[in-house]
Amino acid sequence: MVKVRKIQEKKLRPLDDNLAREVFRLDSLEALRARVRQNLEHEEEVRVRREIEAAATDALIQRQPLELPERLVQWMLERVIGEATNGRAVNDGLRQELEQHYRPGVERSLKRELLLESVARAEKITASDEDVAAEIDRMAQSDPRQAAKVRARYQTAERREALREGIVERKALDRLIELADIQDEAAGSLVVPATS
């Protein structure tokens, strides 16, 4: 036998100006709707940009076949497997499975990096100290509570150089997309110019 002790109904607050002010610290419900709309539009822009970047990268890799040194691939696989297993030792069978699983992504990533480096050289793309400082500022402003940690993280020359390389890679990808002939999604095509 089951005995019901209490039945409760969860009541949602009405969507009104009070909700916008008290919960979201906005002036009105209309301001809340505008914020939600803006966030959704931004998410869509980011999604589309990622798709374009992936298509440009795939087209570049297809147009510029590149043989990777096996030692480089193995070195990167070791790093990826080490991260995936938190540095724990794995038996040979599992290691082979992990290598098979991660190899395509590792090879694509390495080809992308090398080809974008080639685009950057051909287009004379660089990142200045001001670019690096602006990127650190942007990251710090995106999460003000972590600003001090972000700035501290990039105090070393090594970290700043890694950030500089990332900026150059992003600029090279931007240039590649700028040069690409992006056609209608229904046609499903993206034509990337050959690199030097």
Residue pairs with C-beta under 8 A, 6 or more apart in sequence:
13 19
13 23
15 29
16 29
17 27
17 28
17 29
19 29
19 32
20 26
20 27
20 28
20 29
20 31
20 32
21 27
21 28
24 32
24 35
26 32
26 35
52 177
52 182
52 190
53 173
53 177
55 190
56 173
56 176
56 177
56 180
56 190
56 192
57 108
57 112
57 173
59 180
59 190
59 191
59 192
60 112
60 115
60 116
60 119
60 176
60 192
60 195
61 108
61 111
61 112
61 115
63 192
63 194
64 115
64 118
64 194
64 195
66 111
66 114
66 115
68 107
68 110
68 111
68 114
72 110
73 103
73 106
73 107
73 110
76 106
76 109
76 110
77 99
77 102
77 103
77 106
80 102
80 105
80 106
81 90
81 95
81 98
81 99
81 102
84 98
84 102
85 98
90 98
113 169
115 195
116 169
116 172
116 173
116 176
117 168
117 169
117 172
118 195
118 196
119 125
119 172
119 173
119 175
119 176
119 195
120 126
120 168
120 169
120 171
120 172
122 195
122 196
123 172
123 175
125 168
125 171
125 172
125 175
126 168
127 164
127 165
127 167
127 168
127 171
131 164
131 167
132 154
132 160
132 163
132 164
132 167
135 163
135 167
136 150
136 151
136 154
136 163
139 150
140 146
140 147
140 150
140 151
141 147
143 150
153 159
154 160
154 163
176 192
176 193
179 192
179 193
180 190
180 191
180 192
180 193
181 190
181 191
182 190
183 189
183 190
183 191
